[in-house]
Amino acid sequence: MRKQSGFSLIELLIVVAIILVIAAIAIPNLLRSRIAANEASAVGSLRTINTAQVTYCMTYPAHGYADDLSLLGGVAGTTASSAGALLLDNVLGCSGATNPGSICTKGGYQFQISGTTSLPVSTYTTTGNPVAVGQTGVRYFYSDASGVIRYNQTSIATSNDLALQ
């Protein structure tokens, strides 16, 4: 009689158990890393929006600040104007959005600008909120014409919250 070669059932179960333990340790770290990356991207997007707002205000003084992200964006291949300044990329600038108060989603966060309704727009606020709290981000972000980025970990951020350091 020949001896069979291969792995026994117990050996295979031990290998599977080791793989499951490693996965249980690695997956939460991966999710935390993804949340941290999304939050860093959100802060970068708010900085980009603030810079675009200053440029927009200087370029179109009769309009003031943009009161909608689509005004800072625009459609690539068109000429820049106060209705589409081409200062933001197609994702953050809601390319093709026609509704006022556009909410643009980028990197697990939703961004929105609001401003005064009369021209020239003298001030604005920008919010960046996680699409799925705890999965795409845990902090809410806020910025305004001062350029200071603020955050809150439990609810939508406002001008009264802590500034980023």
C-alpha positions in Angstrom: 0.0 0.0 0.0 1.3 3.4 -0.9 1.4 6.3 1.5 -0.7 9.3 0.3 0.9 12.7 0.0 -0.7 16.1 0.7 -2.1 18.1 3.6 -4.3 16.8 6.3 -7.6 18.5 7.2 -6.1 19.8 10.5 -3.2 21.4 8.7 -5.5 23.2 6.3 -7.7 24.4 9.1 -4.7 25.8 10.9 -3.6 27.7 7.8 -7.1 29.1 7.3 -7.2 30.2 10.9 -3.9 32.0 10.7 -5.1 33.8 7.5 -8.3 34.9 9.3 -6.4 36.2 12.3 -4.1 38.3 10.0 -7.1 39.6 8.1 -8.9 40.6 11.3 -5.9 42.6 12.3 -5.2 44.2 8.8 -8.7 45.2 7.7 -9.5 47.7 10.4 -6.1 49.4 9.8 -6.9 49.6 6.1 -10.2 51.2 6.8 -8.7 53.8 9.2 -6.0 54.6 6.6 -8.7 55.1 4.0 -10.7 57.5 6.3 -7.5 59.5 7.0 -6.8 59.8 3.3 -10.3 60.9 2.6 -10.1 63.6 5.3 -6.8 64.8 4.0 -8.3 65.0 0.5 -11.3 67.0 1.9 -9.0 69.5 3.6 -7.1 69.9 0.4 -10.3 70.4 -1.6 -11.4 73.1 0.9 -8.1 74.9 0.4 -8.5 74.6 -3.4 -12.0 76.0 -3.1 -10.8 79.0 -1.0 -8.0 79.8 -3.5 -10.5 79.5 -6.4 -12.9 81.9 -4.5 -10.2 84.5 -4.1 -9.2 84.2 -7.8 -12.9 84.3 -8.9 -13.6 87.4 -6.8 -10.5 89.2 -8.2 -11.4 88.2 -11.8 -15.1 89.0 -11.6 -15.4 91.9 -9.1 -19.0 92.7 -10.2 -20.0 89.2 -9.1 -17.9 88.9 -6.0 -17.5 85.4 -4.6 -19.1 82.4 -6.3 -22.2 81.2 -4.5 -22.2 77.8 -6.2 -19.4 75.3 -7.0 -20.5 75.1 -10.6 -19.5 78.7 -11.1 -16.0 77.9 -10.0 -15.9 74.8 -12.2 -17.3 74.8 -15.7 -17.0 72.6 -18.8 -13.6 71.9 -20.2 -13.0 73.3 -23.6 -15.2 76.3 -23.1 -14.1 79.9 -22.4 -13.9 80.9 -18.8 -16.6 83.3 -17.6 -18.4 84.2 -14.4 -20.8 81.3 -15.2 -18.0 78.8 -15.4 -14.6 80.1 -14.4 -12.7 76.8 -14.9 -10.9 77.2 -11.6 -11.8 73.7 -10.2 -11.6 70.3 -11.8 -14.7 68.6 -13.2 -15.4 66.6 -10.1 -15.1 69.3 -7.4 -16.6 71.9 -9.8 -19.7 69.9 -10.5 -19.1 70.0 -14.3 -22.4 70.2 -16.0 -24.5 71.0 -12.9 -27.2 73.4 -13.6 -29.0 73.5 -10.3 -28.1 76.2 -7.8 -26.6 74.9 -4.5 -24.8 72.0 -6.3 -23.4 69.4 -4.0 -20.3 67.9 -5.5 -18.9 64.6 -4.2 -15.1 63.9 -4.2 -13.1 61.5 -2.2 -15.9 60.3 0.0 -17.0 63.8 0.9 -19.8 66.1 -0.3 -18.9 69.8 -0.8 -21.3 72.7 -1.1 -20.9 76.5 -1.2 -23.5 79.0 0.0 -23.4 82.7 -0.2 -25.4 85.9 -0.1 -28.0 86.2 -2.9 -27.3 89.8 -3.9 -24.5 90.8 -6.3 -21.7 91.3 -5.6 -21.6 88.2 -3.3 -19.7 89.5 -0.3 -19.2 86.3 1.7 -19.5 82.6 1.3 -19.3 79.4 3.4 -18.1 76.0 2.2 -18.9 72.7 3.9 -17.4 69.3 3.4 -19.4 66.4 4.9 -18.6 62.7 4.8 -20.8 60.7 2.4 -21.0 57.8 5.0 -20.0 58.8 8.5 -17.6 56.3 9.9 -16.8 54.8 6.5 -15.6 57.6 4.3 -14.8 60.0 7.0 -15.5 60.9 10.7 -15.0 64.7 10.7 -17.1 67.4 9.2 -15.3 70.5 7.7 -16.2 74.1 7.2 -14.5 77.2 5.7 -15.5 80.7 4.8 -14.1 83.9 3.3 -11.5 84.1 6.1 -9.8 81.0 4.7 -9.7 79.2 8.0 -10.7 75.5 7.8 -12.7 74.3 10.9 -13.9 70.8 11.9 -16.4 69.0 14.1 -16.4 65.3 14.9 -20.0 64.9 15.8 -22.1 67.2 13.6 -21.9 69.6 10.7 -19.1 72.1 11.3 -19.8 75.8 11.7 -17.8 79.0 12.2 -17.8 78.3 16.0 -15.8 75.0 15.7 -12.1 74.3 16.2 -9.7 75.4 13.5 -7.3 72.9 12.0 -3.8 73.2 13.3 
